[in-house]
Amino acid sequence: MDAGQVVTVARQTIWVIVKTSVPLLLVSMIVGLIISLFLFFLFIQAQTIRFVLNLVPNMIALMMTER
């Protein structure tokens, strides 16, 4: 295996990692933003509410992206 093949395999590996993690990261970011705005406007400071409300959509997204 020469250096060009190693670079190609590494590039493909990184691309697969990006493609598989983007759906879950997007769901997590969008839900986290919505929950943060909701808690900010209601002046709630409970961290456990934020964690539980963010965990549920992430688990659903993980189950949907699983093959």
Backbone as a printed PyTorch tensor [residue, N CA C, xyz], in Angstrom:
tensor([[[  0.8480,  -1.1680,   0.0000],
         [  0.0000,   0.0000,   0.0000],
         [  0.8990,   1.2380,   0.0000]],

        [[  0.7020,   2.0770,  -0.9720],
         [  1.5340,   3.2730,  -1.0220],
         [  0.8080,   4.4370,  -0.3390]],

        [[  1.4480,   5.5690,  -0.3000],
         [  0.9170,   6.7360,   0.4200],
         [ -0.3850,   7.2340,  -0.1950]],

        [[ -0.5220,   7.1550,  -1.4920],
         [ -1.7500,   7.6100,  -2.1400],
         [ -2.9600,   6.7900,  -1.7390]],

        [[ -2.7820,   5.4830,  -1.6280],
         [ -3.8810,   4.6200,  -1.2040],
         [ -4.2560,   4.8730,   0.2500]],

        [[ -3.2720,   5.1080,   1.0890],
         [ -3.5390,   5.3980,   2.5030],
         [ -4.3430,   6.6830,   2.6270]],

        [[ -3.9760,   7.6920,   1.8830],
         [ -4.7050,   8.9630,   1.9140],
         [ -6.1260,   8.7710,   1.4140]],

        [[ -6.3050,   7.9730,   0.3640],
         [ -7.6380,   7.7180,  -0.1780],
         [ -8.5170,   6.9920,   0.8390]],

        [[ -7.9700,   5.9720,   1.4750],
         [ -8.7300,   5.2290,   2.4830],
         [ -9.0640,   6.1260,   3.6670]],

        [[ -8.1310,   6.9410,   4.1000],
         [ -8.3880,   7.8570,   5.2220],
         [ -9.4620,   8.8660,   4.8600]],

        [[ -9.4140,   9.3960,   3.6370],
         [-10.4090,  10.3680,   3.1900],
         [-11.8000,   9.7280,   3.1380]],

        [[-11.8790,   8.5090,   2.6230],
         [-13.1630,   7.8180,   2.5620],
         [-13.6880,   7.4930,   3.9570]],

        [[-12.8000,   7.1350,   4.8680],
         [-13.2070,   6.8370,   6.2440],
         [-13.7830,   8.0710,   6.9210]],

        [[-13.1170,   9.1880,   6.7660],
         [-13.6110,  10.4330,   7.3650],
         [-14.9530,  10.8120,   6.7560]],

        [[-15.1020,  10.6290,   5.4480],
         [-16.3630,  10.9740,   4.7880],
         [-17.5080,  10.1010,   5.3060]],

        [[-17.2740,   8.8220,   5.5330],
         [-18.3050,   7.9320,   6.0800],
         [-18.6730,   8.3550,   7.4930]],

        [[-17.6990,   8.7140,   8.2860],
         [-17.9690,   9.1590,   9.6520],
         [-18.8210,  10.4240,   9.6370]],

        [[-18.5010,  11.3580,   8.7640],
         [-19.2750,  12.6040,   8.6640],
         [-20.7010,  12.3070,   8.2230]],

        [[-20.8620,  11.4640,   7.2080],
         [-22.1980,  11.1670,   6.6900],
         [-23.0660,  10.4510,   7.7120]],

        [[-22.4760,   9.6250,   8.5610],
         [-23.2690,   8.8930,   9.5410],
         [-23.5700,   9.7070,  10.7900]],

        [[-22.7520,  10.6920,  11.0960],
         [-22.9790,  11.4550,  12.3300],
         [-23.7920,  12.7260,  12.1210]],

        [[-23.8830,  13.2260,  10.9090],
         [-24.5750,  14.4930,  10.6640],
         [-26.0610,  14.4530,  11.0440]],

        [[-26.8330,  13.4090,  10.7110],
         [-28.2560,  13.4330,  11.0920],
         [-28.4710,  13.5750,  12.5960]],

        [[-27.7100,  12.8180,  13.3800],
         [-27.8700,  12.8850,  14.8290],
         [-27.4140,  14.2270,  15.3800]],

        [[-26.3390,  14.7690,  14.8480],
         [-25.8630,  16.0750,  15.3090],
         [-26.8430,  17.1890,  14.9660]],

        [[-27.4350,  17.1390,  13.7810],
         [-28.4150,  18.1600,  13.4080],
         [-29.6440,  18.1050,  14.3020]],

        [[-30.1530,  16.9020,  14.5590],
         [-31.3040,  16.7670,  15.4540],
         [-30.9620,  17.2970,  16.8340]],

        [[-29.8070,  16.9430,  17.3310],
         [-29.3860,  17.3790,  18.6590],
         [-29.2570,  18.9000,  18.7350]],

        [[-28.6760,  19.5130,  17.7070],
         [-28.5050,  20.9650,  17.7190],
         [-29.8460,  21.6940,  17.6310]],

        [[-30.7330,  21.2450,  16.7680],
         [-32.0320,  21.9070,  16.5910],
         [-32.8830,  21.7540,  17.8390]],

        [[-32.9480,  20.5360,  18.3800],
         [-33.7460,  20.3100,  19.5920],
         [-33.1500,  21.0660,  20.7680]],

        [[-31.8310,  21.0890,  20.8840],
         [-31.1950,  21.8340,  21.9640],
         [-31.4920,  23.3190,  21.9000]],

        [[-31.4930,  23.8670,  20.6900],
         [-31.8170,  25.2830,  20.5240],
         [-33.2610,  25.5610,  20.9030]],

        [[-34.1770,  24.7150,  20.4550],
         [-35.5990,  24.9100,  20.7840],
         [-35.8290,  24.7970,  22.2850]],

        [[-35.2310,  23.8060,  22.9150],
         [-35.3920,  23.6300,  24.3650],
         [-34.7850,  24.8020,  25.1150]],

        [[-33.6360,  25.2790,  24.6920],
         [-33.0000,  26.4140,  25.3660],
         [-33.8520,  27.6660,  25.2620]],

        [[-34.4100,  27.9220,  24.0950],
         [-35.2880,  29.0840,  23.9440],
         [-36.5460,  28.9420,  24.7980]],

        [[-37.1220,  27.7330,  24.8000],
         [-38.3150,  27.4790,  25.5980],
         [-38.0410,  27.7050,  27.0860]],

        [[-36.9440,  27.1570,  27.5800],
         [-36.6260,  27.3210,  28.9930],
         [-36.2280,  28.7520,  29.3270]],

        [[-35.6080,  29.4450,  28.3940],
         [-35.2270,  30.8320,  28.6120],
         [-36.4630,  31.7190,  28.7540]],

        [[-37.4390,  31.5280,  27.8790],
         [-38.6350,  32.3710,  27.9200],
         [-39.5350,  32.0330,  29.1030]],

        [[-39.4380,  30.8300,  29.6340],
         [-40.2270,  30.4690,  30.8170],
         [-39.4440,  30.6380,  32.1110]],

        [[-38.1920,  31.0720,  32.0020],
         [-37.3230,  31.3110,  33.1570],
         [-37.1720,  30.0730,  34.0330]],

        [[-37.0030,  28.9210,  33.3820],
         [-36.7810,  27.6610,  34.0970],
         [-35.2850,  27.3620,  34.0400]],

        [[-34.7070,  27.0070,  35.1820],
         [-33.2720,  26.7620,  35.2460],
         [-32.9240,  25.2960,  35.4970]],

        [[-33.8760,  24.3860,  35.3610],
         [-33.6190,  22.9740,  35.6530],
         [-32.8160,  22.3300,  34.5230]],

        [[-31.6590,  21.8030,  34.8450],
         [-30.8100,  21.1670,  33.8500],
         [-31.3150,  19.7780,  33.4720]],

        [[-31.9980,  19.1090,  34.4000],
         [-32.4820,  17.7600,  34.0930],
         [-33.5750,  17.7990,  33.0410]],

        [[-34.3910,  18.8440,  33.0370],
         [-35.4260,  18.9740,  32.0090],
         [-34.7750,  19.0980,  30.6440]],

        [[-33.7480,  19.8880,  30.5530],
         [-33.0360,  20.0730,  29.2840],
         [-32.4230,  18.7470,  28.8140]],

        [[-31.8500,  18.0020,  29.7330],
         [-31.2160,  16.7410,  29.3710],
         [-32.2330,  15.7200,  28.8870]],

        [[-33.3290,  15.5610,  29.6140],
         [-34.3400,  14.5620,  29.2530],
         [-35.0250,  14.9480,  27.9430]],

        [[-35.3570,  16.2230,  27.7720],
         [-36.0210,  16.6420,  26.5470],
         [-35.1030,  16.5560,  25.3380]],

        [[-33.8250,  16.6220,  25.5280],
         [-32.8830,  16.4800,  24.4290],
         [-32.5650,  15.0060,  24.1560]],

        [[-32.6750,  14.1760,  25.1560],
         [-32.3610,  12.7650,  25.0090],
         [-33.3920,  12.0330,  24.1560]],

        [[-34.6580,  12.3420,  24.3330],
         [-35.7220,  11.6320,  23.6260],
         [-35.6200,  11.8050,  22.1040]],

        [[-35.5500,  13.0190,  21.5680],
         [-35.4180,  13.1400,  20.1070],
         [-34.1170,  12.5370,  19.5670]],

        [[-33.0580,  12.5920,  20.3570],
         [-31.8060,  11.9800,  19.9120],
         [-31.9450,  10.4660,  19.8000]],

        [[-32.6250,   9.8570,  20.7370],
         [-32.8330,   8.4140,  20.6650],
         [-33.7150,   8.0510,  19.4690]],

        [[-34.7430,   8.8550,  19.2040],
         [-35.6010,   8.6140,  18.0430],
         [-34.8050,   8.7540,  16.7530]],

        [[-33.9850,   9.7830,  16.6570],
         [-33.1660,   9.9710,  15.4580],
         [-32.1630,   8.8370,  15.2970]],

        [[-31.6160,   8.3520,  16.3910],
         [-30.6730,   7.2400,  16.3260],
         [-31.3600,   5.9740,  15.8320]],

        [[-32.5810,   5.7270,  16.2980],
         [-33.3140,   4.5620,  15.8290],
         [-33.7090,   4.6800,  14.3600]],

        [[-34.0060,   5.8920,  13.9110],
         [-34.3920,   6.0880,  12.5140],
         [-33.2110,   5.9370,  11.5570]],

        [[-32.0040,   6.3020,  11.9950],
         [-30.8440,   6.2130,  11.1220],
         [-30.1800,   4.8480,  11.1780]],

        [[-30.6040,   4.0070,  12.0910],
         [-30.0310,   2.6710,  12.2070],
         [-30.5100,   1.8130,  11.0470]],

        [[-29.6590,   0.9430,  10.5570],
         [-30.0640,   0.0860,   9.4230],
         [-30.1400,  -1.3360,   9.8400]]])
